[in-house]
Amino acid sequence: MFRLSNLVLNPKNAKRHPIEMMFVGIFYTSISIFLGHWVFPEYSSIVMIFLTVISCMYVVQGAIILEEKKERGLNPEKKLMKQHIRTLNFLIFLFIGFLLAFTFWTIVLPEDISKEIFSFQEQAIQDIRSLTGKSISPENPFYLIMENNLRVLFFTIIFSIFYGAGAIFILVWNASILGFVMGSIAKYSLSLAHLPVIFLKYLSHGIPEMLAYFVAALAGGIIFVSILKGDFNGEKTKKILLDTGLLIIISICLLILAAIIEVYLSANI
């Protein structure tokens, strides 16, 4: 418990031990699922998202503030992504924790409780499928996938700029949808032996896609903290905009890669 609190209350420690953030994500998500279902059973599918976000807000916001401080003293000789790798690793493992928890509880909970807890997620999946069915070019869904992913990327950046770590909401929401999908397939396949194949199918494109959102959230968060601290002026403004602009370009490239993998590789697994 001391170790857990040390990670959650100290962003520096969290960045030094990113793998352990996976267990933090599992712990907070699991608590949020049961607390949300206990207090607000009819709205547990969205309440658990907010509870998970609130639980992780402090440590994520702290990590973004540390990145903004680093941004002011960046060594131009180092590659931009290399200097932010610790925070990205921290976000990735936190997301994996969310994903594992949502997948696990989808599998083990009784069907009626699972459907109640993940009702919003199930509706979101049906909406996505209906959109795909209305695609003008269903044999080549690349552009539809890119359109949807770019829309999510845009809101991730906006949430980060206006709310700092607020973009964590989008990441938790995506983890809940992906976890529900993988958990449901594994559950109704009647064999956990299918789980590795399911993980490969969805994570092969899900990892670069989520990484794109992490990079975008980091870029928006740096801008948020810079504005908050009054550093958005003069030469600092130019430097921050150049670096965050590069991060956004990298995130778009990752989305293109994810869409290619999803359309041409994942669909055949």
C-alpha positions, 0 to 999 in steps of 0.5 A: 500500500505504501508503494502504491501511494508513493507512486500515485502521490509522487509523479516523479516516482511514477515516471521512474517506475512506469511498469508499476503504473499498470497495477495502479491502473488495474487497481483504480479501474477495478475499484471504480467499476464496483463503486460505480455499480454499487452507488449508481447502478443505472449509470455505472458505465459512465460513472466508472469512467469518471471515477477512474479519471478522477483517481488518476488525475493528480499523478497524470497532471503532475507528470505533464507539469514535469514535462512542461518544465523539461520543455523549457530546458530541452537540449536541442541535441537530443531527439524530442521523443527521447526526452519525453519517453518516460512520460509516454511509457508511464501513460502507456502502462497506465492505459494497459492497466485500464485495458486489462482491468476492463477486459478481465471484469468483462470476462468474469462478471455474470452476463447481466451485470456485465451488460449493465456495467458496460451498457454505454460501451456496448451502445458506442460499439453499435454506433461505430458499426452502424457508421461503418455500414453506411460507409460509401466505400465499405471495401476500403474503410481506411478513410472512415477509420482515419476520419474517426481517429482524427476526430478523437485526436482533435478532442484529445488535444482540445481536452488537454489544452483546456483541461490539462490532464482532462484528455485522460477521460478519452484514454479511459473511455477508449480502454473501456470500449476496447476492453469490453470488445476483447473481453466479450469475444473471449467470454463467448468464444468459450475458451481463454485460449483465444485471448492471445489471438484476440489481443493480437488482433486489436492491440496490433493497431490499438497500440500505435493508435493509443500512442498517438493519443498519448503523444497528442495529450502530452502536446496539449498538456504542455501548452495548457501548463505553459499558458497557466504559468504565463510562459506563453510569450516571446521566444518561449512561445515559438519553442513550445509551439514548434515542439508541440507541433512536432508531437502532433505531427508524430501523433498523426503519423502514428494514426496513419500507421494504425489505420493501415494495420487495422485495414490490411493486417488486423482484419485478416487475423 
